[in-house]
Amino acid sequence: MKQEAEFVLDASITMTWCFVDVASAYADTVLTRLRHASALTPGIWPLEVCNALAVAERRGRIDQAGVSRFLTALSALPILVQPERPERAFNNILALARQYALSSYDASYLDLAMRYGLPLATADARLKEAAQAAGVAIYLNDD
C-alpha cells in the first residue's frame, strides 16, 4: 500500500455518489471523510464501477457526459486499488465466498478488510452481515 488507508471502500457505496435516487446519508458521510482520509479497494473495484456505469448508460439512467464527469470526480479521490494475485483469489477469497455465501467480488472486499485490519464501508446488507460475522468493523458504525 502506497499510503495508509482508513477503510476499505465497496462499490455499493461508490455508486451511490453517482445516482441521486440511491443516495444515503451514510454514503455521503463516507465521501466527506475522503477529504481527509484515503480508502483501499480490491482490484475488482474499477471493473465493478465501470460495469455499473455501462449498465446505467444502456438503461438511460446516465449519458456519456455524465459518466465522464463522474469518473473524473472519482479519479480525484484518494482511493487506492490493491491488485490481487490469482493464488489469493483461488484460495483465500474463494474460501471466504464459501464460508459467508458471498460472491467472489464481495469476498474480495471482506478479504482486504481482514488482511489490513480495516473497517469496511458498504451498503450491501449481505456483505455487511458477513463482515460482522468475520469480526470486521463497519466503517463509521457506532453500534
C-alpha positions as CSV (number, residue, x, y, z in Angstrom):
1,M,0.0,0.0,0.0
2,K,1.4,3.4,-1.0
3,Q,-0.2,5.4,1.8
4,E,-2.2,4.4,4.8
5,A,-5.9,3.8,4.2
6,E,-8.5,4.4,6.8
7,F,-11.1,2.0,5.4
8,V,-12.0,-0.4,2.6
9,L,-14.5,1.0,0.2
10,D,-17.1,-1.2,-1.5
11,A,-18.5,-0.4,-5.0
12,S,-22.0,-0.2,-3.5
13,I,-21.1,3.0,-1.7
14,T,-19.2,4.4,-4.7
15,M,-22.2,4.1,-7.0
16,T,-24.5,6.0,-4.6
17,W,-22.3,9.0,-5.3
18,C,-23.4,8.8,-8.9
19,F,-27.1,8.3,-8.7
20,V,-29.2,10.6,-6.6
21,D,-32.1,8.0,-6.3
22,V,-29.9,5.7,-4.3
23,A,-28.0,8.3,-2.2
24,S,-27.8,7.9,1.5
25,A,-26.6,9.9,4.5
26,Y,-24.1,7.1,5.2
27,A,-22.6,7.2,1.7
28,D,-22.4,11.0,1.8
29,T,-20.5,10.8,5.1
30,V,-18.1,8.3,3.7
31,L,-17.5,10.7,0.8
32,T,-16.9,13.6,3.1
33,R,-14.4,11.5,5.0
34,L,-12.4,11.1,1.8
35,R,-11.4,14.8,2.1
36,H,-9.1,13.8,5.0
37,A,-8.6,10.0,4.6
38,S,-7.9,7.5,1.9
39,A,-9.7,4.3,1.1
40,L,-8.5,1.0,-0.1
41,T,-10.3,-1.2,-2.7
42,P,-9.6,-4.6,-4.2
43,G,-8.6,-4.9,-7.9
44,I,-12.2,-5.7,-8.9
45,W,-13.5,-2.3,-7.8
46,P,-12.7,-0.3,-11.0
47,L,-14.4,-3.1,-13.1
48,E,-17.5,-3.1,-10.8
49,V,-17.7,0.7,-11.1
50,C,-17.4,0.6,-14.9
51,N,-19.9,-2.2,-15.2
52,A,-22.5,-0.3,-13.1
53,L,-21.9,2.8,-15.3
54,A,-22.2,0.8,-18.5
55,V,-25.5,-0.8,-17.4
56,A,-26.9,2.5,-16.3
57,E,-25.9,4.1,-19.6
58,R,-27.6,1.3,-21.6
59,R,-30.8,1.8,-19.4
60,G,-30.8,5.6,-20.0
61,R,-30.0,6.5,-16.4
62,I,-26.9,8.4,-17.3
63,D,-25.3,9.6,-20.5
64,Q,-21.7,9.5,-21.7
65,A,-21.0,13.1,-20.5
66,G,-22.4,12.1,-17.0
67,V,-20.2,9.0,-16.9
68,S,-17.2,11.1,-17.8
69,R,-17.9,13.7,-15.1
70,F,-18.4,11.0,-12.5
71,L,-15.2,9.2,-13.4
72,T,-13.2,12.5,-13.4
73,A,-14.6,13.3,-9.9
74,L,-13.9,9.7,-8.7
75,S,-10.3,9.8,-10.0
76,A,-9.6,12.8,-7.9
77,L,-10.4,11.0,-4.7
78,P,-7.7,9.2,-2.6
79,I,-8.8,5.7,-3.4
80,L,-6.1,3.1,-3.6
81,V,-6.6,0.0,-5.7
82,Q,-4.9,-3.2,-4.3
83,P,-4.3,-5.7,-7.1
84,E,-4.8,-9.4,-6.2
85,R,-2.7,-12.3,-7.2
86,P,-4.6,-15.3,-8.7
87,E,-3.4,-17.5,-5.9
88,R,-5.1,-15.3,-3.3
89,A,-8.4,-15.4,-5.3
90,F,-8.2,-19.1,-5.8
91,N,-7.6,-19.7,-2.1
92,N,-8.4,-17.0,0.5
93,I,-11.2,-15.2,-1.4
94,L,-12.9,-18.4,-2.6
95,A,-12.8,-19.7,1.0
96,L,-14.5,-16.5,2.3
97,A,-17.1,-16.7,-0.5
98,R,-17.9,-20.2,0.5
99,Q,-17.9,-19.5,4.2
100,Y,-20.1,-16.5,4.1
101,A,-22.2,-17.3,1.0
102,L,-20.8,-14.2,-0.9
103,S,-19.9,-13.6,-4.5
104,S,-16.2,-13.7,-5.1
105,Y,-16.4,-10.0,-5.8
106,D,-17.9,-9.2,-2.3
107,A,-15.5,-11.7,-0.7
108,S,-12.6,-9.7,-2.1
109,Y,-13.7,-6.6,-0.1
110,L,-14.0,-8.7,3.0
111,D,-10.6,-10.3,2.4
112,L,-9.0,-6.9,2.0
113,A,-10.6,-5.5,5.2
114,M,-9.5,-8.6,7.1
115,R,-5.9,-8.6,5.7
116,Y,-5.3,-4.9,6.6
117,G,-7.4,-4.8,9.7
118,L,-9.6,-2.0,8.3
119,P,-13.3,-1.3,8.7
120,L,-15.5,-1.8,5.6
121,A,-17.7,0.9,4.1
122,T,-20.5,-0.9,2.3
123,A,-24.2,-0.5,1.6
124,D,-24.6,-4.2,0.8
125,A,-26.6,-5.9,3.5
126,R,-25.2,-9.4,2.9
127,L,-21.6,-8.2,2.8
128,K,-22.2,-6.1,6.0
129,E,-23.6,-9.2,7.7
130,A,-20.6,-11.3,6.6
131,A,-18.2,-8.6,7.8
132,Q,-19.7,-8.5,11.2
133,A,-19.7,-12.3,11.4
134,A,-16.0,-12.3,10.5
135,G,-15.2,-9.6,13.1
136,V,-14.7,-6.8,10.6
137,A,-16.0,-3.4,11.7
138,I,-18.4,-1.5,9.5
139,Y,-16.9,2.0,8.8
140,L,-18.4,4.8,10.9
141,N,-20.8,2.3,12.6
142,D,-21.2,3.3,16.2
143,D,-23.1,0.2,17.2
